[in-house]
Amino acid sequence: MKYKSPVYNIIAVPIDKVRPNTYNPNAVAPPEMKLLYDSIKADGYTMPIVCYYEKETDEYIIVDGFHRYRIMLEYPDIYKRENGLLPVSVINKPIDQRMASTIRHNRARGNHNVDLMSNIVKELHELGRSDSWISKHLGMDKDEILRLKQITGLAALFKDVNFGKAWRPVTSLEETTPAEYNGEE
């Protein structure tokens, strides 16, 4: 079967069946939120909200588009004009892939909250994803992943990291030989 992108199957979903995910690290400042409102007021919804459908709860969990969703929640004129329906594109992926998708969408457009990004790296690590997987799927280099891991302060995130031998502190130079002092032993 030929692949068909989800954008070709947009559905109208009542906003009360849509809920945010718990891991989105993206933040939009008030001036940009006002601009997003102005854009949706002038042009309508031109991009769908990307969601995962959760059968057990009959809800659509946002993967991308949280701020477009917020506009409908916070502006009665938009809610009324759209009859409380959001344009939704559905993807069917496991949680780690949805997290990666959220980050890819966001990183292509803007900035992230560092603490929330650290939590994403932590959660992906706890799901068994390696630094290589995180690097490949979230578009991060090794140093960025390391810095985000350091922010969480969890030693478990470093269990697979090989550290080199560190120097040994010496209490006094009199206890060392010249070779030890010069790092030759």
C-alpha positions in Angstrom: 0.0 0.0 0.0 1.2 3.5 -0.9 2.1 5.7 2.1 -0.4 8.6 2.7 0.6 11.4 5.0 -1.8 12.1 7.9 -2.4 15.6 6.7 -4.7 14.2 4.0 -7.1 12.9 6.6 -8.0 15.9 8.7 -11.0 15.4 11.0 -13.1 17.9 13.0 -12.9 17.0 16.6 -14.8 18.6 19.5 -12.3 20.5 21.7 -13.6 18.7 24.8 -12.2 15.5 23.3 -8.7 17.0 22.9 -6.2 17.2 25.7 -2.6 18.3 26.0 0.2 15.9 26.4 2.2 15.9 29.7 5.6 16.5 28.2 5.6 19.4 25.8 8.6 21.7 26.6 7.6 24.5 24.2 6.6 27.8 25.6 5.2 30.8 23.7 5.5 34.3 25.1 2.3 36.5 25.4 3.1 38.7 22.3 3.5 35.6 20.2 0.2 34.1 21.6 -1.5 37.4 20.6 0.0 37.1 17.2 -1.2 33.5 16.9 -4.7 34.6 17.9 -4.6 37.4 15.3 -3.5 34.9 12.7 -6.2 32.4 13.5 -8.8 35.2 13.6 -7.7 36.5 10.2 -6.9 33.3 8.4 -8.7 30.6 10.3 -6.9 27.4 11.3 -4.5 26.7 8.5 -2.6 23.9 10.3 -4.2 21.0 12.0 -3.5 19.9 15.6 -1.5 16.7 15.4 -2.9 14.2 17.9 -2.7 10.6 18.9 -6.1 8.9 19.4 -6.4 7.1 22.8 -9.2 4.5 22.4 -9.5 3.7 26.1 -10.6 7.3 26.9 -11.9 8.3 23.5 -9.6 11.3 23.6 -7.1 12.9 21.2 -3.8 13.7 22.9 -1.9 16.6 21.4 1.5 15.8 19.8 1.8 19.2 18.1 -0.4 22.3 18.2 -1.0 22.9 21.9 -1.0 26.7 21.4 -3.5 26.6 18.5 -5.6 24.5 20.9 -5.2 27.1 23.6 -6.4 29.8 21.3 -9.8 28.1 20.9 -10.0 27.5 24.7 -9.2 31.1 25.6 -11.0 33.1 22.9 -14.8 32.6 22.8 -15.0 34.3 19.4 -12.8 31.6 17.9 -14.6 28.8 19.7 -18.0 30.1 18.4 -16.8 30.7 14.9 -15.3 27.1 14.7 -18.3 25.6 16.5 -15.9 24.2 19.1 -14.3 21.9 16.5 -10.5 21.6 16.0 -8.9 20.4 12.8 -7.0 17.3 13.8 -4.5 15.1 12.0 -4.1 11.7 13.7 -0.8 9.8 14.0 -0.6 6.3 15.5 2.7 5.9 17.3 4.0 4.7 20.6 4.7 7.3 23.4 8.5 7.5 22.7 7.8 8.2 19.0 5.1 10.8 19.9 7.6 12.5 22.3 10.2 12.6 19.6 7.6 14.0 17.1 6.6 16.8 19.5 10.3 17.8 19.9 10.9 17.7 16.2 7.9 19.9 15.5 8.9 22.3 18.2 12.6 22.5 17.4 11.9 23.3 13.8 10.0 26.4 15.0 11.3 27.8 18.3 12.7 27.6 21.7 12.2 25.1 24.6 12.1 25.3 28.3 15.3 23.7 29.5 13.8 22.0 32.6 11.1 20.4 30.5 13.6 19.3 27.8 15.6 17.7 30.6 12.6 15.8 31.8 11.9 14.6 28.2 15.5 13.2 28.0 15.0 11.6 31.4 11.7 10.0 30.4 13.1 8.7 27.2 16.1 7.3 29.0 13.7 5.6 31.5 11.8 4.2 28.5 15.1 2.5 27.5 16.1 4.9 24.7 19.9 5.4 24.3 21.7 8.7 23.8 22.1 7.7 20.1 18.4 7.2 19.8 17.7 10.6 21.5 20.3 12.3 19.3 18.9 10.8 16.1 15.2 11.4 16.9 15.4 14.7 18.7 18.1 16.3 16.6 20.5 16.8 19.6 24.2 16.4 19.8 25.9 14.5 22.6 26.9 17.6 24.5 23.3 18.9 24.6 22.1 15.5 25.8 24.8 15.5 28.5 23.9 19.0 29.7 20.2 18.1 29.9 21.0 15.0 31.8 23.1 17.0 34.2 20.2 19.3 34.9 18.0 16.5 36.1 20.7 15.4 38.6 19.9 11.8 38.3 22.9 9.4 38.4 20.9 6.7 36.7 21.1 8.7 33.5 24.9 8.2 33.5 25.0 4.5 34.3 26.1 3.6 30.7 28.7 6.4 30.4 32.3 5.3 30.5 34.4 7.7 32.4 38.2 7.9 32.1 40.5 7.6 35.1 40.7 10.8 37.0 43.7 12.2 38.8 44.3 11.3 42.4 44.5 14.2 44.9 47.8 14.4 46.8 47.8 15.7 50.3 51.3 17.1 50.0 54.0 17.3 47.3 56.4 15.6 49.7 54.4 12.4 49.3 55.0 12.2 45.6 57.9 11.2 43.4 59.0 13.5 40.6 57.5 11.0 38.1 54.1 11.0 39.9 54.1 14.8 40.1 54.6 15.0 36.3 51.9 12.5 35.6 54.3 9.8 34.4 53.2 7.1 36.8 
